[in-house]
């Protein structure tokens, strides 16, 4: 009986050691160090098997994996040894100092800024850490939901297969091959939908790069984060429904949009999206202001043969343009508009890229150049701190299939853009008029100043009076 118990204890210790071996993967090393680490870990595993075969208990080994680090480099989380040790322990074995170290970690990470101090304190008791190399499957579509994940570092791909879309007028609404529908970055979370709704995973998540994840199992999630997750989704639902365009959707569709939506926040003068991007999301502005900018080409025409002076003219050149001394094409980044709370962008690109054939044909029948508007026609840059919501384009396209009025409104918005904000000839004319007006004001100001100086120089000076005071 004693041998059986000793073997059971050693089996548990061996499993813990192997689990800690995985934890060491978070340390970044060069190729030579990595080879040495793998060799030493292989030797360690062989020793584990040898000890187990002799029934020796873990305490006889005197081994501490946390002291067996093979690199002094820190992970992208900048974990201290105490934090690393705390995350490596079973949750029930964490000491008061371990919990304090983890609270300090959570308070320093923007990922946890949305949680109040009480939630962060509770998280320190239940959260765990894992590192994954590239191309590792984290969760798989169709499998039961077991954990909730927070991305601490790295990039992950969200893939979905067999997306069944409601049939409208065509037979091509099924996508059988797994396709990338989104990317996850530091600060994103995933896995809560399956836990909250007690359903199977609706997508597969695969690490694209080296990835650090913080995760919580189902039981702890339901105790600590369920209310926070529900509150987060409800906030998204309320906000999405407040935008007139999206408020036309039924409640079930808004709920689907909210379940895959992500909040983002960026500081001033940050690019939110770029002209020419093929967007993976629909952007809805929550707070702050931004500016819309676009690259516009002009011809810089030489006005004399020596080429020292030039003038700007619209490009492509007009038939009557005088370019006998040559010209070169230049690009100007021009502000074409402003963005603020309630504005949204990318709905036409979402339809053009991921909509059904029926949706795309419908847009085309409304006079929309689908190929052109499959990409952003301008860039968006924050003026202030900007908070916005990202709607998954696949979910958006699916939920508006039975809402033809939204397709028509998207087409109208595109036409308004073409006639105004992205009307290149109009932008060029307004920019050149602005340059001419600025030049005119400068000339008038110079003339007024010159005339003032001229008049001042013509005023006769009074003779100096030498008076004596009696």
C-alpha positions as CSV (number, residue, x, y, z in Angstrom):
1,X,0.0,0.0,0.0
2,X,2.9,2.4,0.9
3,X,4.5,1.8,-2.5
4,X,1.2,2.4,-4.3
5,X,0.8,5.7,-2.5
6,X,4.4,6.7,-3.2
7,X,4.0,5.9,-6.9
8,X,0.7,7.9,-7.0
9,X,2.5,10.9,-5.4
10,X,5.4,10.6,-7.8
11,X,3.0,10.3,-10.8
12,X,1.4,13.6,-9.7
13,X,4.9,15.2,-9.2
14,X,6.0,14.0,-12.6
15,X,2.9,15.6,-14.2
16,X,3.6,18.9,-12.5
17,X,7.2,18.8,-13.7
18,X,6.1,18.2,-17.3
19,X,3.6,21.0,-16.9
20,X,6.4,23.3,-15.7
21,X,8.5,22.3,-18.6
22,X,5.9,23.8,-20.9
23,X,6.0,27.0,-18.9
24,X,9.7,27.4,-19.7
25,X,8.7,27.8,-23.4
26,X,7.8,31.4,-22.7
27,X,11.5,32.3,-22.4
28,X,13.0,33.7,-25.6
29,X,16.4,32.3,-26.5
30,X,18.6,32.2,-29.5
31,X,19.0,29.1,-31.7
32,X,22.0,27.7,-29.8
33,X,20.4,28.3,-26.4
34,X,17.1,26.8,-27.7
35,X,19.0,23.6,-28.8
36,X,20.7,23.3,-25.4
37,X,17.4,23.8,-23.6
38,X,15.7,21.0,-25.6
39,X,18.6,18.7,-25.0
40,X,18.6,19.3,-21.2
41,X,14.8,19.0,-21.0
42,X,15.0,15.7,-22.9
43,X,17.6,14.4,-20.3
44,X,15.3,15.6,-17.6
45,X,12.3,13.7,-19.0
46,X,14.5,10.5,-19.2
47,X,15.4,11.0,-15.5
48,X,11.8,11.4,-14.6
49,X,11.0,8.1,-16.3
50,X,13.9,6.4,-14.5
51,X,12.8,7.7,-11.1
52,X,9.2,6.7,-11.8
53,X,10.3,3.1,-12.7
54,X,11.9,2.8,-9.2
55,X,8.9,4.2,-7.4
56,X,10.9,7.1,-5.9
57,X,8.9,10.0,-4.6
58,X,9.2,13.5,-5.8
59,X,10.8,14.8,-2.6
60,X,13.7,12.5,-3.2
61,X,14.6,14.3,-6.3
62,X,15.2,17.7,-4.8
63,X,14.3,19.3,-8.1
64,X,12.9,22.8,-8.7
65,X,11.9,23.6,-12.3
66,X,11.6,27.3,-11.6
67,X,15.3,27.4,-10.7
68,X,16.0,25.4,-13.9
69,X,15.4,28.3,-16.2
70,X,17.6,28.1,-19.3
71,X,17.5,31.8,-20.2
72,X,17.5,35.0,-18.2
73,X,15.5,36.8,-20.8
74,X,12.0,37.9,-19.8
75,X,8.8,37.1,-21.7
76,X,6.9,39.8,-23.4
77,X,4.9,40.1,-20.3
78,X,8.0,41.2,-18.3
79,X,7.2,38.7,-15.7
80,X,9.3,38.8,-12.5
81,X,10.5,35.5,-11.0
82,X,7.8,35.8,-8.3
83,X,5.1,36.4,-10.9
84,X,6.3,33.4,-13.0
85,X,6.4,31.3,-9.9
86,X,2.9,32.3,-8.9
87,X,1.5,31.6,-12.4
88,X,3.2,28.2,-12.4
89,X,1.6,27.1,-9.2
90,X,-1.7,25.4,-8.8
91,X,-4.3,28.1,-8.0
92,X,-5.0,26.6,-4.5
93,X,-1.3,26.6,-3.6
94,X,-0.7,30.3,-4.2
95,X,0.5,32.2,-1.2
96,X,-0.5,35.8,-0.1
97,X,2.7,37.1,-1.7
98,X,2.0,35.2,-4.9
99,X,-1.5,36.8,-5.1
100,X,0.0,40.3,-4.4
101,X,2.5,39.8,-7.3
102,X,-0.2,38.8,-9.7
103,X,-2.4,41.7,-8.6
104,X,0.5,44.0,-9.4
105,X,0.9,42.4,-12.8
106,X,-2.8,42.8,-13.6
107,X,-2.8,46.4,-12.5
108,X,0.0,47.2,-14.9
109,X,-1.6,45.6,-18.0
110,X,-4.1,47.5,-20.1
111,X,-5.8,44.2,-20.8
112,X,-7.3,44.3,-17.3
113,X,-8.0,48.0,-17.1
114,X,-11.8,47.4,-17.7
115,X,-12.1,45.2,-14.6
116,X,-12.6,46.8,-11.2
117,X,-10.0,46.1,-8.4
118,X,-12.2,43.4,-6.8
119,X,-12.3,41.4,-10.1
120,X,-8.6,41.8,-10.6
121,X,-8.0,40.5,-7.1
122,X,-10.3,37.5,-7.7
123,X,-8.5,36.9,-11.0
124,X,-5.1,36.6,-9.2
125,X,-6.5,33.5,-7.5
126,X,-7.7,31.6,-10.5
127,X,-5.9,32.8,-13.7
128,X,-3.2,30.7,-15.4
129,X,-0.6,31.3,-18.0
130,X,0.4,29.3,-21.1
131,X,2.8,30.0,-24.0
132,X,2.2,28.6,-27.5
133,X,4.5,28.6,-30.5
134,X,3.3,29.4,-34.0
135,X,0.6,27.3,-35.7
136,X,-0.8,25.8,-32.5
137,X,-4.5,25.1,-32.2
138,X,-5.9,26.8,-29.1
139,X,-9.6,26.0,-29.5
140,X,-11.3,24.0,-32.2
141,X,-14.6,24.6,-33.8
142,X,-17.3,22.1,-32.7
143,X,-15.5,21.2,-29.5
144,X,-17.0,21.9,-26.0
145,X,-15.9,25.2,-24.4
146,X,-13.7,24.6,-21.4
147,X,-11.7,27.9,-20.9
148,X,-11.8,31.7,-21.4
149,X,-8.6,33.2,-22.9
150,X,-7.0,36.7,-22.8
151,X,-4.3,37.5,-25.3
152,X,-1.3,38.9,-23.4
153,X,1.0,38.9,-26.5
154,X,1.1,37.6,-30.0
155,X,-1.2,37.3,-33.0
156,X,-3.9,34.6,-33.5
157,X,-6.1,33.7,-36.4
158,X,-9.8,33.0,-36.1
159,X,-11.0,30.4,-38.6
160,X,-14.5,29.2,-39.4
161,X,-15.6,26.4,-41.6
162,X,-19.0,25.3,-42.8
163,X,-20.6,28.7,-42.3
164,X,-24.2,28.1,-43.2
165,X,-25.8,31.3,-44.5
166,X,-29.6,31.6,-45.0
167,X,-30.5,30.9,-48.6
168,X,-31.9,33.9,-50.4
169,X,-32.1,33.6,-54.2
170,X,-28.9,31.6,-54.9
171,X,-27.5,28.2,-54.1
172,X,-24.0,29.4,-53.3
173,X,-24.4,30.4,-49.6
174,X,-22.3,27.6,-48.0
175,X,-18.6,27.9,-47.3
176,X,-17.2,24.5,-46.7
177,X,-13.5,25.4,-46.4
178,X,-12.1,27.0,-43.2
179,X,-11.4,30.6,-43.8
180,X,-9.8,33.3,-41.7
181,X,-12.5,35.6,-40.4
182,X,-10.6,37.7,-37.9
183,X,-7.2,38.2,-36.1
184,X,-6.7,38.5,-32.4
185,X,-4.0,40.7,-30.8
186,X,-2.8,41.7,-27.3
187,X,-5.7,42.8,-25.2
188,X,-8.3,40.7,-27.1
189,X,-10.2,37.9,-25.4
190,X,-12.1,34.9,-26.7
191,X,-14.0,31.8,-25.6
192,X,-16.6,33.4,-23.5
193,X,-19.5,32.8,-25.9
194,X,-19.4,29.0,-25.6
195,X,-19.2,29.3,-21.8
196,X,-22.0,31.8,-21.4
197,X,-24.4,29.9,-23.7
198,X,-23.2,26.4,-22.9
199,X,-22.5,25.7,-26.5
200,X,-19.8,24.3,-28.7
201,X,-17.0,26.4,-30.1
202,X,-18.2,28.3,-33.2
203,X,-14.7,28.9,-34.6
204,X,-11.1,27.6,-34.4
205,X,-8.4,29.8,-33.0
206,X,-4.8,29.2,-34.1
207,X,-1.6,31.0,-33.0
208,X,0.0,32.8,-35.9
209,X,3.1,33.9,-33.9
210,X,4.6,33.1,-30.5
211,X,1.7,33.7,-28.2
212,X,1.2,34.3,-24.5
213,X,-2.2,33.5,-23.1
214,X,-3.8,34.0,-19.7
215,X,-6.7,31.7,-19.2
216,X,-9.4,30.7,-16.8
217,X,-11.3,27.4,-16.7
218,X,-15.1,27.2,-17.0
219,X,-15.9,26.9,-13.3
220,X,-13.7,29.9,-12.3
221,X,-15.0,31.9,-15.2
222,X,-18.6,31.4,-14.1
223,X,-17.7,32.6,-10.6
224,X,-15.4,35.5,-11.4
225,X,-16.0,36.8,-14.9
226,X,-19.5,35.8,-16.0
227,X,-21.1,39.0,-14.8
228,X,-18.3,41.1,-16.4
229,X,-18.6,39.2,-19.7
230,X,-22.4,39.7,-19.7
231,X,-22.1,43.4,-18.9
232,X,-19.5,43.8,-21.7
233,X,-21.8,42.1,-24.3
234,X,-24.8,44.2,-23.1
235,X,-22.8,47.4,-23.5
236,X,-22.0,46.5,-27.0
237,X,-25.6,45.6,-27.8
238,X,-26.8,48.9,-26.4
239,X,-24.3,50.9,-28.4
240,X,-24.8,49.0,-31.7
241,X,-28.6,49.4,-31.4
242,X,-28.1,53.2,-30.8
243,X,-26.7,53.7,-34.2
244,X,-29.6,54.3,-36.6
245,X,-28.2,52.2,-39.4
246,X,-27.6,49.1,-37.2
247,X,-30.7,49.8,-35.0
248,X,-32.8,48.6,-37.9
249,X,-31.6,45.0,-37.3
250,X,-33.7,42.6,-35.2
251,X,-32.5,42.1,-31.6
252,X,-31.2,38.6,-32.4
253,X,-28.9,40.0,-35.1
254,X,-27.6,42.8,-32.9
255,X,-26.9,40.1,-30.2
256,X,-24.9,38.2,-32.8
257,X,-22.9,41.3,-33.8
258,X,-22.2,42.1,-30.2
259,X,-21.0,38.6,-29.4
260,X,-18.1,38.9,-31.9
261,X,-17.5,42.7,-31.5
262,X,-14.4,44.1,-29.9
263,X,-13.8,47.4,-28.2
264,X,-10.6,49.3,-29.1
265,X,-9.0,52.5,-27.8
266,X,-6.1,54.4,-29.4
267,X,-4.2,57.6,-28.4
268,X,-4.2,60.8,-30.5
269,X,-2.5,60.8,-33.9
270,X,-2.9,57.0,-34.3
271,X,-3.8,55.4,-37.6
272,X,-7.1,53.4,-37.2
273,X,-7.2,52.1,-40.8
274,X,-5.3,53.0,-44.0
275,X,-6.4,53.8,-47.5
276,X,-6.1,50.7,-49.6
277,X,-6.7,48.3,-46.7
278,X,-9.0,45.4,-47.2
279,X,-10.9,45.7,-43.9
280,X,-11.6,42.7,-41.8
281,X,-14.1,44.7,-39.7
282,X,-16.8,47.4,-39.7
283,X,-15.6,50.3,-37.6
284,X,-18.1,52.2,-35.4
285,X,-16.8,55.3,-33.5
286,X,-17.8,55.5,-29.8
287,X,-15.8,58.4,-28.3
288,X,-13.3,61.0,-29.5
289,X,-12.7,62.7,-32.9
290,X,-10.7,61.7,-35.9
291,X,-9.8,63.0,-39.4
292,X,-10.3,61.4,-42.8
293,X,-7.3,61.8,-45.0
294,X,-6.6,60.7,-48.6
295,X,-3.6,60.6,-50.9
296,X,-4.3,62.8,-54.0
297,X,-2.0,63.2,-57.0
298,X,-1.1,66.4,-58.7
299,X,1.2,67.4,-61.6
300,X,4.0,69.7,-60.6
301,X,4.5,71.6,-63.9
302,X,7.7,73.6,-64.6
303,X,6.8,77.1,-65.7
304,X,10.3,77.9,-67.1
305,X,12.8,75.9,-69.0
306,X,15.3,76.0,-66.2
307,X,12.8,74.3,-63.9
308,X,13.3,76.4,-60.8
309,X,9.7,77.5,-60.6
310,X,6.6,75.4,-60.9
311,X,2.9,75.3,-60.4
312,X,0.5,72.6,-59.3
313,X,-2.3,71.3,-61.5
314,X,-4.7,68.4,-61.3
315,X,-3.5,65.0,-62.4
316,X,-4.2,63.3,-64.7
317,X,-3.5,66.3,-66.9
318,X,-6.2,68.0,-68.7
319,X,-6.0,68.1,-72.6
320,X,-5.4,71.8,-72.6
321,X,-2.6,71.7,-69.9
322,X,0.6,73.5,-70.9
323,X,3.6,71.3,-70.0
324,X,6.1,72.3,-72.6
325,X,8.8,72.5,-69.9
326,X,8.0,69.2,-68.3
327,X,6.3,68.1,-65.1
328,X,6.4,65.4,-62.4
329,X,3.7,63.7,-60.4
330,X,3.5,64.4,-56.7
331,X,1.3,63.1,-54.0
332,X,-0.3,65.2,-51.2
333,X,-2.0,63.8,-48.1
334,X,-5.1,65.9,-47.7
335,X,-7.7,66.1,-45.0
336,X,-11.1,65.4,-46.6
337,X,-13.4,65.2,-43.6
338,X,-13.9,64.6,-39.9
339,X,-15.1,61.6,-37.9
340,X,-16.9,61.5,-34.5
341,X,-19.1,59.4,-32.2
342,X,-21.7,57.5,-34.2
343,X,-19.8,57.5,-37.5
344,X,-19.1,54.1,-39.0
345,X,-17.0,52.9,-41.9
346,X,-16.4,49.7,-43.9
347,X,-19.9,48.3,-44.3
348,X,-19.7,48.4,-48.1
349,X,-16.3,46.7,-48.0
350,X,-17.6,44.0,-45.7
351,X,-20.4,43.3,-48.2
352,X,-18.1,43.4,-51.2
353,X,-15.6,41.0,-49.6
354,X,-17.7,38.5,-47.7
355,X,-21.3,39.0,-48.9
356,X,-23.3,36.5,-50.8
357,X,-23.4,36.7,-54.6
358,X,-27.0,38.1,-54.2
359,X,-25.7,40.9,-52.0
360,X,-22.8,41.8,-54.3
361,X,-25.0,41.7,-57.4
362,X,-27.5,43.9,-55.6
363,X,-24.8,46.5,-54.7
364,X,-23.7,46.4,-58.4
365,X,-27.2,47.0,-59.6
366,X,-27.3,50.2,-57.5
367,X,-24.3,51.6,-59.4
368,X,-21.6,50.6,-56.8
369,X,-18.2,49.7,-58.1
370,X,-17.8,46.6,-56.0
371,X,-14.1,46.0,-56.8
372,X,-13.2,49.6,-55.9
373,X,-15.1,49.7,-52.6
374,X,-13.7,46.3,-51.5
375,X,-10.9,48.5,-50.0
376,X,-10.9,51.6,-47.9
377,X,-10.8,54.8,-50.0
378,X,-9.3,56.9,-47.3
379,X,-7.4,56.7,-44.0
380,X,-8.7,57.4,-40.6
381,X,-6.4,59.0,-38.0
382,X,-7.4,59.9,-34.4
383,X,-7.3,63.5,-33.3
384,X,-7.9,62.7,-29.6
385,X,-8.1,59.5,-27.7
386,X,-10.6,57.5,-29.7
387,X,-12.7,54.5,-28.6
388,X,-14.4,52.4,-31.2
389,X,-16.1,49.1,-31.8
390,X,-15.0,46.5,-34.4
391,X,-17.8,44.4,-35.9
392,X,-16.7,41.1,-37.6
393,X,-17.4,41.6,-41.3
394,X,-18.5,38.0,-41.8
395,X,-21.1,38.3,-39.0
396,X,-22.2,41.6,-40.4
397,X,-22.7,40.3,-43.9
398,X,-24.6,37.3,-42.7
399,X,-26.9,39.3,-40.4
400,X,-28.0,41.8,-43.1
401,X,-28.9,39.1,-45.7
402,X,-32.6,39.5,-45.0
403,X,-32.4,43.3,-44.6
404,X,-32.4,44.7,-48.2
405,X,-33.0,48.2,-46.9
406,X,-29.5,48.2,-45.3
407,X,-28.0,47.1,-48.6
408,X,-29.8,50.1,-50.3
409,X,-28.6,52.5,-47.6
410,X,-25.0,51.2,-48.0
411,X,-25.2,51.9,-51.7
412,X,-26.5,55.4,-51.1
413,X,-23.6,56.1,-48.7
414,X,-21.2,54.9,-51.4
415,X,-22.7,57.3,-53.9
416,X,-22.5,60.2,-51.4
417,X,-18.8,59.4,-50.9
418,X,-18.2,59.3,-54.6
419,X,-19.8,62.7,-55.2
420,X,-18.2,64.3,-52.2
421,X,-15.5,63.1,-49.9
422,X,-13.6,60.9,-52.4
423,X,-14.5,62.9,-55.6
424,X,-10.9,63.4,-56.8
425,X,-11.5,66.3,-59.2
426,X,-13.4,68.1,-56.5
427,X,-10.7,67.5,-53.9
428,X,-8.0,68.8,-56.3
429,X,-10.0,71.9,-57.1
430,X,-10.7,72.7,-53.5
431,X,-7.0,72.2,-52.6
432,X,-5.8,74.4,-55.4
433,X,-8.3,77.1,-54.5
434,X,-7.1,76.9,-50.9
435,X,-3.5,77.4,-52.1
436,X,-4.5,80.3,-54.3
437,X,-6.5,81.9,-51.5
438,X,-3.6,81.5,-49.1
439,X,-1.2,83.0,-51.6
440,X,-3.6,85.9,-52.2
441,X,-3.9,86.7,-48.5
442,X,-0.2,86.6,-48.2
443,X,0.2,89.0,-51.1
444,X,-2.4,91.5,-49.8
445,X,-0.9,91.3,-46.3
446,X,2.5,92.2,-47.8
447,X,1.1,95.1,-49.8
448,X,-0.7,96.6,-46.8
449,X,2.4,96.3,-44.8
450,X,4.5,97.9,-47.5
451,X,2.0,100.8,-47.9
452,X,2.0,101.3,-44.1
453,X,5.8,101.5,-44.1
454,X,5.8,103.9,-47.1
455,X,3.3,106.3,-45.4
456,X,5.3,106.2,-42.2
457,X,8.5,107.2,-44.1
458,X,6.7,110.2,-45.7
459,X,5.7,111.8,-42.3
460,X,7.9,114.9,-41.7
461,X,9.9,114.8,-38.6
462,X,9.6,117.7,-36.1
463,X,12.7,119.8,-35.4
464,X,14.4,119.3,-32.1
465,X,13.5,122.0,-29.7
466,X,16.2,123.2,-27.3
467,X,14.2,124.8,-24.5
468,X,15.5,125.9,-21.2
469,X,13.5,125.8,-18.1
470,X,13.8,129.1,-16.2
